[in-house]
Amino acid sequence: MGVIANGTADRTSRRSVDRTNLHRVWRTVLIGLALGVAAACYFVPALLVVIGALVLLLLCARLVYRGRDRYIPNLYARDIRMYDDDYRAFITDSLADLRQRKIPGHTLLWEASQLAPPSPENARELQLDLGVWLGWSTRLTADACGRTVHGFDTFSGLVEDWAVDDQMVVKKGTFSLTEPLAQRLMAETGVTMDDDGVPDPLGRDVQFIKGMTYDTLAPFLAARPDAPIRLFHMDLDTYESCLHALETCKDRFVEGSILVFDEYLVTNAEMQAFYEFQQKYGLEWRYRAWGLEIWEMNVEMVTSRWKRLAYYFLAVGIFWMLGGGNFAWAFHTKRFWRFWLGAPFGDIVFMLGAAGQRKSVSLEITGLGSLARDNDNR
Ligand SMILES: C[S@@+](CC[C@H](N)C(=O)[O-])C[C@H]1O[C@@H](n2cnc3c(N)ncnc32)[C@H](O)[C@@H]1O
């Protein structure tokens, strides 16, 4: 088991921490672009004809396009025909359900703010943040729920390569706190580290557990016998780490446990791990929310207002030109056309309005399936 650091903030304090300024900036950029195009059309009316023709063409193409259910609303998502019938049906049904559950903010913080305030009755319940990087997801979750939150990380990055559908492979070791971006964001957000290389709680009621979850999670739970998991936040990214964490925590899930997956719409990682897990144990559960990933709150925590603004533009730019969305470069590829032709209008607006950063989903366990029997026999 690794090193533990904890803070001592007032246990009952709950602060509203969910901020979506990055998306306000992004929407302002979009509106600015639209106004620019409108002004150009005013001065050069021929442009209006060209743009009108393109839009008409797109609408007609959408009418004849047959692959609407094959792609989920992420540019890089796979054609789900590569999966077997059961998983494909799971993805399609999930998307249909999730479309009714969009929320404007960050799924994790919204769920944390919905938890009952701390009380003697729920003092044993666990709030776990798996994959914390600089620790902001853990601290802000503690702020939002007023309860102790335990954060798990190697602090030296991913422990296996993460193949993000067909888009890219994020290499083992990525997200190490020694990386320049991590170092910079630590400095800009006021995060310091102790001698063991564990980020500071910064006055929050959080405990960080350093090490691979393969080594740390089971002993952590063993030291807290029978403590149920109330909030389980998965941000370890890879299929293997996600499935291992679900399996390790399985006898601590209860009816009412809230599971939040930060990268759920990556169909070959967190979603697939949960799909296999719930199927294996016949779990009952229901989706609750589909919103923003928590990562961008690292930018919101930059203390200097001007630097924060610069980071917003940088984050949007990186996402559109290099990162997960890659909208600007990919427009000529098949993947891009699938998005415009296949995704429902609501999804397109939802995705574009958030620079594509909507992959976080929460769900609630409503029945334990065969886990109940296993737990009773234990
Ligand atoms: C995407 S980052 C987490 C971001 C963080 N939740 C935030 O909002 O800033 C993923 C983190 O998971 C950690 N990680 C991945 N697999 C792990 C494992 N099996 N055990 C411990 N940490 C792991 C990495 O070190 C990395 O910091």
The ligand as an ORCA input file, in Angstrom:
! r2SCAN-3c Opt
* xyz 0 1
  C      -7.169     11.148    -16.858
  S      -6.128     11.103    -15.497
  C      -7.188     11.540    -14.174
  C      -7.644     12.957    -14.238
  C      -8.280     13.479    -12.983
  N      -9.435     12.708    -12.571
  C      -8.665     14.928    -13.179
  O      -9.842     15.199    -13.311
  O      -7.794     15.766    -13.243
  C      -5.925      9.386    -15.248
  C      -5.086      9.086    -14.031
  O      -5.212      7.713    -13.714
  C      -3.976      7.250    -13.209
  N      -3.994      5.780    -13.372
  C      -4.336      5.081    -14.477
  N      -4.351      3.765    -14.222
  C      -4.021      3.628    -12.915
  C      -3.919      2.514    -12.040
  N      -4.169      1.260    -12.454
  N      -3.580      2.749    -10.744
  C      -3.372      4.006    -10.297
  N      -3.473      5.099    -11.086
  C      -3.786      4.919    -12.363
  C      -2.933      7.987    -14.002
  O      -1.740      8.107    -13.264
  C      -3.607      9.346    -14.229
  O      -3.186     10.305    -13.300
*
